């Protein structure tokens, strides 16, 4: 499966604005909620995790991987992506500002790890981060993000 198979039709929000890291995490997480991947308590858990453990989710310059432990609030595996052209400070001096926030939700710990591996592989492909940061439309995204996207939205 490609990363695009985990991203629902409404799972990408380009050109967003956020004043704080919390707003950025909530915006990315809310995409998962709207896609029916998780309930709002999972988004709160993502925020609480950063509050508790710090900005470790900023894994490389400009990119954060927002997530929380699966605790029954995730209906199915999913990934959402929000971009912030103005950048958002997460408090990570080595990797701030953040321009791309991935929100990751998985039903089990094992699947959680699998989604991280999927995102890591995507980020490891040369040019993908720059394409994400510069994207103004879905057509500008790397091909593997556009492929296999499915409409899972709950009416």
C-alpha positions in Angstrom: 0.0 0.0 0.0 1.2 3.5 -0.6 0.8 6.4 1.8 -2.1 7.7 -0.4 -4.2 4.6 0.5 -4.3 5.8 4.1 -5.3 9.4 3.2 -9.0 9.9 2.7 -10.4 12.3 0.1 -10.7 15.0 2.7 -7.5 14.2 4.4 -5.3 16.9 3.0 -5.5 20.6 3.9 -3.0 22.9 2.0 -2.1 26.5 2.8 -3.4 26.5 6.4 -2.6 29.1 9.1 -1.9 28.4 12.8 -0.5 30.7 15.5 0.6 27.8 17.8 1.7 24.2 17.5 -1.5 23.2 19.2 -3.6 24.8 16.5 -1.6 23.1 13.9 -1.9 19.6 15.5 -5.7 20.2 16.0 -6.2 21.2 12.4 -4.4 18.1 11.1 -6.2 15.9 13.6 -9.6 17.3 12.8 -9.1 16.1 9.2 -8.9 12.5 10.6 -12.1 13.2 12.6 -14.0 14.5 9.6 -12.9 11.4 7.6 -14.3 9.1 10.4 -10.8 7.7 11.3 -11.0 8.7 14.9 -13.1 10.6 17.4 -12.1 14.0 18.9 -10.7 12.5 22.0 -7.8 11.1 19.9 -7.0 14.6 18.7 -6.9 15.8 22.3 -4.6 12.9 23.1 -2.2 14.0 20.4 -2.1 17.5 21.9 -1.7 16.1 25.4 1.2 13.9 24.2 3.1 16.9 23.0 2.4 18.9 26.2 3.7 16.0 28.2 6.7 14.9 26.1 7.6 18.0 24.3 8.2 18.7 20.6 9.8 15.3 19.8 7.1 14.9 17.0 9.1 17.4 14.9 11.2 14.6 13.3 13.0 16.4 10.6 13.3 20.1 9.6 9.9 21.4 8.8 7.9 18.2 9.5 5.9 17.0 12.5 4.2 13.6 13.0 1.3 14.1 15.4 0.0 10.9 17.0 -1.1 9.3 20.2 -1.3 5.8 21.6 -4.3 3.8 20.3 -6.8 3.7 23.1 -10.0 2.7 21.4 -10.7 6.1 20.0 -9.5 5.1 16.5 -12.0 3.4 14.1 -9.5 2.6 11.3 -6.0 3.4 10.3 -5.5 6.8 8.6 -3.2 9.6 7.8 -4.0 13.3 7.3 -1.7 16.1 6.2 -1.9 19.8 6.7 0.6 22.3 5.4 1.4 25.7 6.9 3.3 27.9 4.5 4.0 30.5 7.2 5.6 27.9 9.4 4.6 27.1 13.0 7.0 27.0 16.0 6.8 23.8 18.0 9.7 24.6 20.3 12.2 22.3 18.6 15.3 24.5 18.0 16.8 22.0 15.5 13.7 21.5 13.3 11.5 24.5 13.6 9.6 26.0 11.9 7.2 23.3 10.9 5.5 23.6 7.5 3.9 20.1 7.3 2.0 18.2 10.0 1.1 14.6 9.4 -1.7 13.3 11.8 -1.4 9.5 12.2 -4.0 7.3 13.8 -4.0 3.5 14.0 -6.2 0.9 15.7 -3.3 -1.1 17.2 0.3 -0.5 18.3 1.6 -2.7 15.5 -0.4 -0.9 12.9 0.7 2.4 14.4 4.3 1.4 13.8 3.4 0.4 10.2 2.0 3.8 9.5 5.1 5.5 10.9 7.2 3.3 8.6 5.0 4.3 5.6 5.4 8.0 6.4 9.2 7.6 7.1 9.6 5.9 3.7 7.7 8.7 2.0 9.7 11.4 3.8 12.9 9.6 2.9 12.2 9.9 -0.8 14.2 12.8 -2.1 12.2 15.9 -3.0 8.9 14.8 -1.2 9.3 17.2 1.7 10.0 20.2 -0.6 7.0 19.2 -2.8 4.7 19.1 0.2 6.0 22.4 1.6 5.4 24.1 -1.8 2.2 22.5 -2.8 -0.7 24.8 -3.4 -3.1 22.2 -4.8 -3.5 18.4 -4.7 -2.0 18.3 -8.2 1.2 19.7 -6.8 1.6 16.8 -4.3 4.0 13.9 -4.8 2.4 11.1 -6.8 2.2 8.6 -4.0 0.0 11.0 -2.0 -2.5 11.4 -4.8 -2.7 7.7 -5.7 -5.3 5.3 -4.2 -7.0 8.0 -2.1 -10.4 6.8 -1.1 -13.5 8.7 0.0 -14.2 7.3 3.5 -16.0 10.4 4.7 -19.0 9.8 7.0 -22.1 11.8 6.1 
